[in-house]
Amino acid sequence: MRTKTILGLTVAGFVGLSCQSNSYQIDGFARDCREGDTICMLYGSDGPAVITQVENGKFMFVGETDTMAVCRIFPKETPERSVTIFLEPGQTTVELSSQPAGNRVSGTRINNEWQLLNDSVRRLGQEAVRTVILPVADSAIQLQRVKRVDSLHRRMSACILNTARRNSDNPLGQYINRNYQAPEFK
């Protein structure tokens, strides 16, 4: 009896995995928004928008997609707080913050990669800003800092290009290749 149960569950699991679904669900958290605030999801740079409302600090988008699309999710009243996601079948989690640097996306492989890239570039950028704003006592220190910022800039570019290479077969890599112009370092 126990073997039949295990075999039945295994077969059901394989059947479930073989049935590809085009459905997506985006679970969002917007603790800085008020109850009833409108959250928009915009397809592409000027595509159609889907809207939902914040309830108890949360929002949700549910639907179907047969292609992967780059989307922005943002509170209607403050679009500068947007987070970019890759809409694809599966479950994605979005955290909207009052500061764009606090926005997070996770859940699917491509969105996880996207968030890792954003975290790396943000961390290196913050380090470059900290380096630049320090007071300079002499030209030797200034030269050291210029070299440090140049090194950080090269590392940012390498992060972006490496992510594009690792994802060259999917929309994340294609998006980076289409939108990122690598600087010409001297």
Backbone as CSV, one residue per row, in Angstrom:
resi,resn,N_x,N_y,N_z,CA_x,CA_y,CA_z,C_x,C_y,C_z
1,MET,0.817,-1.197,0.000,0.000,0.000,0.000,0.863,1.264,0.000
2,ARG,1.890,1.278,0.814,2.749,2.447,0.918,3.496,2.700,-0.397
3,THR,3.935,1.640,-1.070,4.636,1.754,-2.346,3.716,2.365,-3.403
4,LYS,2.437,1.977,-3.406,1.484,2.539,-4.354,1.315,4.039,-4.124
5,THR,1.268,4.446,-2.887,1.115,5.862,-2.561,2.313,6.659,-3.039
6,ILE,3.508,6.153,-2.767,4.735,6.844,-3.187,4.793,6.909,-4.708
7,LEU,4.462,5.779,-5.377,4.480,5.745,-6.840,3.448,6.720,-7.413
8,GLY,2.278,6.770,-6.810,1.228,7.689,-7.265,1.641,9.145,-7.110
9,LEU,2.249,9.483,-5.989,2.713,10.855,-5.778,3.835,11.219,-6.740
10,THR,4.718,10.269,-7.024,5.806,10.518,-7.966,5.261,10.778,-9.363
11,VAL,4.332,9.956,-9.808,3.723,10.143,-11.133,2.994,11.479,-11.184
12,ALA,2.244,11.809,-10.139,1.526,13.095,-10.106,2.503,14.262,-10.176
13,GLY,3.645,14.132,-9.520,4.662,15.187,-9.573,5.222,15.366,-10.963
14,PHE,5.507,14.250,-11.640,6.024,14.333,-13.013,4.987,14.926,-13.958
15,VAL,3.728,14.545,-13.782,2.665,15.101,-14.627,2.548,16.594,-14.379
16,GLY,2.610,17.001,-13.119,2.527,18.430,-12.782,3.677,19.219,-13.375
17,LEU,4.875,18.655,-13.350,6.034,19.345,-13.904,5.987,19.418,-15.423
18,SER,5.399,18.409,-16.055,5.386,18.402,-17.510,4.337,19.353,-18.081
19,CYS,3.376,19.763,-17.298,2.351,20.701,-17.761,2.864,22.117,-17.550
20,GLN,3.420,22.694,-18.597,3.942,24.052,-18.506,2.776,25.027,-18.434
21,SER,2.847,25.954,-17.547,1.797,26.952,-17.390,2.356,28.314,-17.770
22,ASN,1.523,29.122,-18.365,1.911,30.490,-18.716,1.476,31.486,-17.657
23,SER,0.984,31.000,-16.536,0.459,31.922,-15.526,1.587,32.512,-14.683
24,TYR,1.352,33.746,-14.263,2.298,34.418,-13.368,1.528,34.990,-12.191
25,GLN,2.238,35.162,-11.108,1.692,35.833,-9.931,2.792,36.704,-9.358
26,ILE,2.482,37.955,-9.163,3.422,38.882,-8.545,2.846,39.274,-7.189
27,ASP,3.529,38.873,-6.142,3.144,39.253,-4.784,3.981,40.453,-4.409
28,GLY,3.323,41.548,-4.079,4.046,42.771,-3.784,3.832,43.254,-2.365
29,PHE,4.832,43.946,-1.874,4.781,44.563,-0.549,5.083,46.044,-0.719
30,ALA,4.203,46.875,-0.216,4.350,48.330,-0.337,3.987,48.956,0.998
31,ARG,4.821,48.724,1.980,4.519,49.178,3.344,4.483,50.702,3.467
32,ASP,5.156,51.400,2.535,5.172,52.862,2.577,3.969,53.473,1.857
33,CYS,3.127,52.637,1.267,1.933,53.140,0.580,0.740,53.083,1.526
34,ARG,-0.256,53.899,1.198,-1.477,53.914,2.011,-2.483,52.890,1.485
35,GLU,-3.365,52.505,2.324,-4.454,51.608,1.951,-5.202,52.187,0.746
36,GLY,-5.394,51.379,-0.284,-6.126,51.822,-1.458,-5.295,52.523,-2.518
37,ASP,-4.002,52.797,-2.245,-3.151,53.416,-3.264,-3.105,52.515,-4.502
38,THR,-2.976,53.137,-5.652,-2.930,52.404,-6.914,-1.483,52.042,-7.256
39,ILE,-1.282,50.776,-7.597,0.014,50.292,-8.054,-0.145,49.936,-9.530
40,CYS,0.788,50.414,-10.353,0.737,50.181,-11.802,1.849,49.227,-12.224
41,MET,1.549,48.399,-13.212,2.566,47.590,-13.867,2.512,47.973,-15.343
42,LEU,3.622,48.527,-15.828,3.717,49.015,-17.198,4.583,48.059,-18.008
43,TYR,4.027,47.546,-19.098,4.773,46.645,-19.986,5.681,47.462,-20.884
44,GLY,6.972,47.134,-20.907,7.910,47.859,-21.749,8.001,49.316,-21.333
45,SER,8.509,50.155,-22.243,8.665,51.574,-21.903,7.379,52.358,-22.105
46,ASP,6.518,51.881,-22.987,5.277,52.618,-23.234,4.102,51.686,-23.512
47,GLY,4.190,50.465,-23.009,3.140,49.486,-23.245,1.931,49.710,-22.367
48,PRO,0.979,48.805,-22.442,-0.229,48.947,-21.625,0.082,48.794,-20.136
49,ALA,-0.760,49.392,-19.323,-0.588,49.326,-17.870,-1.701,48.471,-17.264
50,VAL,-1.337,47.746,-16.227,-2.285,46.985,-15.427,-2.239,47.613,-14.043
51,ILE,-3.372,47.764,-13.399,-3.371,48.392,-12.074,-4.009,47.479,-11.036
52,THR,-3.627,47.716,-9.794,-4.205,47.034,-8.651,-4.122,47.992,-7.467
53,GLN,-4.721,47.638,-6.357,-4.710,48.487,-5.167,-3.947,47.827,-4.017
54,VAL,-3.421,48.680,-3.152,-2.729,48.220,-1.948,-3.775,47.876,-0.896
55,GLU,-3.657,46.685,-0.333,-4.510,46.254,0.777,-3.609,45.678,1.860
56,ASN,-3.671,46.246,3.042,-2.842,45.788,4.165,-1.359,45.782,3.824
57,GLY,-0.913,46.789,3.084,0.499,46.905,2.731,0.948,45.963,1.630
58,LYS,-0.003,45.279,0.980,0.337,44.303,-0.054,-0.439,44.596,-1.332
59,PHE,0.073,44.080,-2.435,-0.638,44.130,-3.708,-0.312,42.864,-4.489
60,MET,-1.118,42.594,-5.529,-0.909,41.380,-6.301,-1.316,41.609,-7.753
61,PHE,-0.532,41.041,-8.655,-0.891,40.967,-10.064,-0.917,39.488,-10.431
62,VAL,-1.965,39.066,-11.114,-2.090,37.682,-11.550,-2.527,37.708,-13.009
63,GLY,-1.945,36.838,-13.809,-2.335,36.780,-15.209,-1.595,35.695,-15.944
64,GLU,-1.632,35.789,-17.253,-0.927,34.848,-18.108,-0.083,35.610,-19.107
65,THR,1.050,35.034,-19.459,1.925,35.621,-20.465,2.539,34.499,-21.277
66,ASP,2.623,34.699,-22.570,3.256,33.682,-23.400,4.671,34.096,-23.818
67,THR,5.064,35.310,-23.423,6.427,35.769,-23.670,6.937,36.475,-22.422
68,MET,8.243,36.591,-22.331,8.821,37.332,-21.217,8.865,38.806,-21.602
69,ALA,8.528,39.678,-20.659,8.512,41.113,-20.939,9.168,41.869,-19.795
70,VAL,9.852,42.946,-20.140,10.411,43.837,-19.127,9.278,44.768,-18.693
71,CYS,9.053,44.848,-17.400,7.962,45.669,-16.866,8.476,46.549,-15.738
72,ARG,7.770,47.636,-15.515,8.034,48.495,-14.354,6.812,48.451,-13.463
73,ILE,7.035,48.337,-12.169,5.952,48.380,-11.182,6.214,49.571,-10.286
74,PHE,5.165,50.392,-10.051,5.352,51.613,-9.282,4.022,52.110,-8.733
75,PRO,4.085,52.878,-7.626,2.878,53.552,-7.142,2.493,54.643,-8.150
76,LYS,1.214,54.732,-8.462,0.748,55.690,-9.470,1.164,57.117,-9.142
77,GLU,1.127,57.482,-7.878,1.437,58.852,-7.462,2.931,59.154,-7.436
78,THR,3.767,58.110,-7.395,5.225,58.316,-7.346,5.933,57.325,-8.285
79,PRO,5.828,57.560,-9.594,6.430,56.626,-10.550,7.958,56.533,-10.449
80,GLU,8.592,57.527,-9.832,10.058,57.470,-9.674,10.469,56.353,-8.707
81,ARG,9.520,55.794,-7.994,9.801,54.687,-7.071,9.700,53.337,-7.763
82,SER,9.816,53.295,-9.064,9.569,52.059,-9.812,10.649,51.011,-9.585
83,VAL,10.249,49.780,-9.782,11.164,48.643,-9.792,10.970,47.949,-11.142
84,THR,12.070,47.580,-11.769,12.013,46.868,-13.042,12.037,45.375,-12.769
85,ILE,11.138,44.664,-13.441,11.097,43.201,-13.321,11.040,42.585,-14.712
86,PHE,11.305,41.298,-14.758,11.103,40.525,-15.974,9.859,39.684,-15.725
87,LEU,8.774,40.038,-16.412,7.524,39.301,-16.266,7.656,37.992,-17.019
88,GLU,7.472,36.907,-16.315,7.572,35.577,-16.898,6.689,34.640,-16.088
89,PRO,6.358,33.482,-16.655,5.556,32.536,-15.890,6.246,32.183,-14.574
90,GLY,5.459,32.054,-13.538,5.983,31.713,-12.223,5.581,32.754,-11.197
91,GLN,6.150,32.628,-10.023,5.833,33.528,-8.922,7.001,34.464,-8.665
92,THR,6.701,35.757,-8.618,7.695,36.789,-8.382,7.257,37.595,-7.163
93,THR,8.219,38.003,-6.367,7.944,38.866,-5.220,8.615,40.209,-5.465
94,VAL,7.864,41.279,-5.200,8.359,42.646,-5.378,8.182,43.389,-4.066
95,GLU,9.228,44.096,-3.658,9.140,44.980,-2.487,9.369,46.402,-2.975
96,LEU,8.352,47.245,-2.829,8.477,48.663,-3.172,8.842,49.427,-1.915
97,SER,9.864,50.234,-2.015,10.337,51.024,-0.882,10.127,52.502,-1.175
98,SER,10.190,53.313,-0.142,10.091,54.758,-0.367,11.333,55.280,-1.081
99,GLN,12.421,54.533,-1.031,13.655,54.868,-1.745,13.889,53.810,-2.816
100,PRO,14.115,54.211,-4.079,14.328,53.212,-5.135,15.428,52.205,-4.815
101,ALA,16.440,52.622,-4.068,17.524,51.703,-3.722,17.029,50.563,-2.836
102,GLY,15.891,50.726,-2.180,15.350,49.687,-1.313,14.423,48.720,-2.024
103,ASN,14.124,48.970,-3.290,13.255,48.073,-4.046,13.943,46.736,-4.258
104,ARG,13.158,45.659,-4.208,13.700,44.311,-4.369,12.779,43.505,-5.268
105,VAL,13.355,42.572,-6.010,12.587,41.642,-6.830,13.229,40.266,-6.699
106,SER,12.412,39.228,-6.614,12.938,37.869,-6.481,11.876,36.867,-6.909
107,GLY,12.291,35.627,-6.999,11.336,34.557,-7.234,11.632,33.694,-8.442
108,THR,11.929,34.313,-9.582,12.264,33.525,-10.771,13.766,33.650,-11.004
109,ARG,14.317,32.723,-11.778,15.760,32.718,-12.003,16.238,34.043,-12.581
110,ILE,15.537,34.551,-13.584,15.982,35.786,-14.228,15.836,36.979,-13.287
111,ASN,14.744,37.059,-12.545,14.587,38.171,-11.599,15.595,38.091,-10.467
112,ASN,15.957,36.895,-10.042,17.000,36.759,-9.020,18.347,37.260,-9.553
113,GLU,18.679,36.897,-10.795,19.918,37.388,-11.433,19.895,38.909,-11.560
114,TRP,18.738,39.436,-11.969,18.572,40.887,-12.131,18.832,41.598,-10.803
115,GLN,18.284,41.064,-9.715,18.476,41.680,-8.401,19.928,41.596,-7.967
116,LEU,20.584,40.467,-8.218,22.007,40.346,-7.874,22.840,41.382,-8.617
117,LEU,22.545,41.578,-9.905,23.255,42.589,-10.684,23.019,43.978,-10.097
118,ASN,21.765,44.305,-9.809,21.456,45.616,-9.237,22.153,45.829,-7.898
119,ASP,22.171,44.804,-7.069,22.844,44.920,-5.768,24.341,45.176,-5.948
120,SER,24.968,44.451,-6.866,26.411,44.606,-7.095,26.744,45.996,-7.616
121,VAL,26.004,46.447,-8.622,26.270,47.765,-9.199,26.005,48.866,-8.171
122,ARG,24.943,48.724,-7.393,24.622,49.729,-6.366,25.735,49.800,-5.317
123,ARG,26.207,48.631,-4.860,27.260,48.586,-3.842,28.546,49.243,-4.361
124,LEU,28.936,48.917,-5.587,30.146,49.517,-6.171,29.960,51.015,-6.400
125,GLY,28.782,51.427,-6.832,28.498,52.852,-7.032,28.556,53.636,-5.734
126,GLN,28.003,53.056,-4.674,28.050,53.728,-3.372,29.485,53.870,-2.886
127,GLU,30.282,52.849,-3.134,31.689,52.916,-2.740,32.417,54.015,-3.529
128,ALA,32.101,54.148,-4.808,32.707,55.208,-5.627,32.312,56.587,-5.105
129,VAL,31.052,56.756,-4.756,30.593,58.051,-4.230,31.298,58.367,-2.913
130,ARG,31.401,57.377,-2.034,32.110,57.604,-0.760,33.558,58.022,-1.010
131,THR,34.188,57.431,-2.010,35.581,57.758,-2.343,35.692,59.194,-2.838
132,VAL,34.762,59.609,-3.662,34.805,60.947,-4.265,34.544,62.053,-3.243
133,ILE,33.666,61.816,-2.285,33.283,62.904,-1.371,34.267,63.126,-0.218
134,LEU,35.236,62.269,-0.059,36.229,62.476,1.002,37.090,63.697,0.684
135,PRO,37.472,64.450,1.695,38.327,65.612,1.446,39.709,65.175,0.943
136,VAL,40.282,65.992,0.082,41.586,65.678,-0.522,42.631,66.627,0.050
137,ALA,43.699,66.059,0.604,44.751,66.870,1.215,45.847,67.240,0.221
138,ASP,46.158,66.314,-0.678,47.220,66.613,-1.660,46.959,65.860,-2.962
139,SER,47.775,66.148,-3.965,47.568,65.569,-5.294,47.827,64.064,-5.323
140,ALA,48.698,63.556,-4.479,48.969,62.113,-4.440,47.717,61.354,-3.982
141,ILE,47.070,61.879,-2.958,45.831,61.254,-2.468,44.738,61.366,-3.528
142,GLN,44.665,62.501,-4.194,43.664,62.686,-5.238,43.887,61.675,-6.368
143,LEU,45.126,61.459,-6.766,45.431,60.490,-7.809,45.042,59.077,-7.381
144,GLN,45.306,58.743,-6.115,44.898,57.442,-5.581,43.386,57.259,-5.698
145,ARG,42.653,58.302,-5.356,41.183,58.218,-5.394,40.663,58.119,-6.815
146,VAL,41.280,58.827,-7.740,40.876,58.737,-9.147,41.071,57.304,-9.637
147,LYS,42.210,56.700,-9.264,42.467,55.311,-9.646,41.455,54.369,-9.007
148,ARG,41.103,54.644,-7.764,40.114,53.808,-7.056,38.748,53.891,-7.745
149,VAL,38.311,55.089,-8.088,37.018,55.255,-8.764,37.050,54.580,-10.133
150,ASP,38.163,54.719,-10.853,38.297,54.061,-12.148,38.193,52.540,-11.985
151,SER,38.834,51.998,-10.973,38.773,50.563,-10.708,37.341,50.121,-10.402
152,LEU,36.639,50.898,-9.585,35.250,50.566,-9.257,34.365,50.633,-10.503
153,HIS,34.599,51.638,-11.333,33.835,51.777,-12.576,34.070,50.563,-13.475
154,ARG,35.295,50.104,-13.571,35.614,48.919,-14.380,34.929,47.675,-13.816
155,ARG,34.895,47.569,-12.490,34.232,46.423,-11.860,32.732,46.445,-12.108
156,MET,32.122,47.644,-12.074,30.687,47.748,-12.387,30.431,47.265,-13.809
157,SER,31.233,47.750,-14.738,31.073,47.368,-16.136,31.260,45.859,-16.300
158,ALA,32.239,45.295,-15.621,32.481,43.852,-15.700,31.294,43.065,-15.154
159,CYS,30.698,43.525,-14.063,29.505,42.855,-13.507,28.391,42.817,-14.545
160,ILE,28.157,43.959,-15.177,27.081,44.055,-16.165,27.374,43.145,-17.355
161,LEU,28.594,43.224,-17.885,28.944,42.420,-19.058,28.955,40.923,-18.740
162,ASN,29.427,40.541,-17.559,29.418,39.126,-17.176,27.999,38.596,-17.024
163,THR,27.116,39.418,-16.468,25.711,39.011,-16.355,25.114,38.835,-17.744
164,ALA,25.428,39.738,-18.659,24.926,39.622,-20.038,25.443,38.332,-20.682
165,ARG,26.719,38.016,-20.486,27.292,36.791,-21.068,26.643,35.538,-20.487
166,ARG,26.496,35.511,-19.154,25.882,34.338,-18.509,24.442,34.134,-18.951
167,ASN,23.777,35.212,-19.350,22.365,35.154,-19.707,22.124,35.456,-21.182
168,SER,23.121,35.202,-22.014,23.008,35.557,-23.431,21.868,34.831,-24.137
169,ASP,21.417,33.709,-23.576,20.353,32.924,-24.206,18.962,33.274,-23.682
170,ASN,18.848,34.326,-22.874,17.528,34.660,-22.336,17.293,36.180,-22.382
171,PRO,16.094,36.614,-22.073,15.762,38.045,-22.182,16.592,38.974,-21.297
172,LEU,17.119,38.503,-20.176,17.951,39.369,-19.344,19.219,39.743,-20.097
173,GLY,19.912,38.763,-20.649,21.120,39.044,-21.419,20.830,39.906,-22.633
174,GLN,19.733,39.621,-23.293,19.355,40.404,-24.472,19.024,41.852,-24.084
175,TYR,18.356,42.036,-22.958,18.017,43.377,-22.464,19.289,44.172,-22.175
176,ILE,20.252,43.545,-21.501,21.509,44.226,-21.184,22.247,44.576,-22.471
177,ASN,22.351,43.620,-23.389,23.065,43.884,-24.647,22.415,45.010,-25.446
178,ARG,21.110,45.115,-25.372,20.387,46.160,-26.102,20.516,47.530,-25.434
179,ASN,20.634,47.553,-24.099,20.542,48.816,-23.363,21.831,49.300,-22.701
180,TYR,22.864,48.485,-22.674,24.089,48.883,-21.988,25.193,49.128,-22.995
181,GLN,25.741,50.305,-22.950,26.892,50.671,-23.793,28.124,50.646,-22.893
182,ALA,28.973,49.665,-23.093,30.175,49.546,-22.276,31.110,50.730,-22.546
183,PRO,31.650,51.336,-21.492,32.569,52.449,-21.686,33.894,51.986,-22.293
184,GLU,34.559,52.892,-22.961,35.884,52.605,-23.499,36.915,53.117,-22.500
185,PHE,37.461,52.193,-21.721,38.453,52.560,-20.708,39.799,52.802,-21.367
186,LYS,40.528,53.763,-20.823,41.868,54.084,-21.357,42.939,53.676,-20.394
